[in-house]
Every structure is written in structure tokens, then in C-alpha cells.
């Protein structure tokens, strides 16, 4: 937050006399995406907290399911599932990629393996047992945009870590 204040001062020549007060106000505007989504979603059995799977829990389940080394890592599988299979507007991964040798630098055979064995064969059935992840929240929010307030502007840090659907949701809540 203090870095943001310093950058604003440098870029806009702002003379922020009360540096601490401004940074406190700025910090109050910062929210965690998941907390923001859960705050505005209607209370439903679909999003029970102890059924939530984040990356750390995904890895725990992975260790239980796959105690021996796999063709792909848990990290890569999580990324592909969250960003391309579930987190892409045109999910699952577009069919045209199957005619290429790589898809954004990943071997198509690896993607096929993740889609068929990890996603279809394990993670999707796990979610069908009542588990959910952030992409389920995002999908729900995209289907019910009226449940969320609109803002004049949004400042987003680490945009590269968000899926296409997440960015679409954020842009849809921004008036400018």
C-alpha cells in the first residue's frame, strides 16, 4: 500500500500530507476476490466453506489420489484446470488446439492427459461430490451479475494470475 501511495505521489505530483491516513483509506478499498464474491452471493448449500478447494487443498487431494509421481505435476494440472478448462469462457479447452503441436507453449499431449485423466477422470467427479473452487464462484457470479455492485474503476494486482472468466467478471462490474 505504501508503494502505491509513493507511486501516486510521484506520478501525479500529489502532496499527501497525511500519508498514513491516505494509505489507511486505500487499504480499506482493497479486497480479497473470494471474500468479495462470497459476501455478495446468496447463502447457498453450493458453497459450503469446508468443501472449498484451493490450490493447497488440491495438492493434498492429489497426494492422496496419486501417491506416486505422475506424467504431470499437481501445479501444472491445477493451472490448466483453473485457467483453461474451468476458467475460460469457451471451456473446455477449444477443440482446435488438438490439431496443433502445442498450445501456449504446452505440448498438446500433456493437455490431453490433464483434460482426460486429471479433469474428467478425477477432479470433475470430485467436484460432483459437493466440492467447489474459485472458478465455481466465478461461474455463478457471471450467471448472476445483478448480485454484485458496480464500481467506477477497479485496480487489479497480478492480473496474469486470474483466469479469463475472472477478468471478464471484474470488467463487467466496472462502469468505466
Secondary structure, DSSP 8 states (H G I E B T S, - for coil): -HHHHHHHHHHH----S-HHHHHHHHHHT---HHHHHHHHS---GGG-GGGB--HHHHHHHHHHH--S--SS-HHHHHHHIIIIISSSTT-S--GGGGGSSEETTEEHHHHHHIIIIIIIIIIHHHHTTT-B-HHHHHHHHHHTGGGS--BS----S-GGGS-HHHHHHHHHTB--
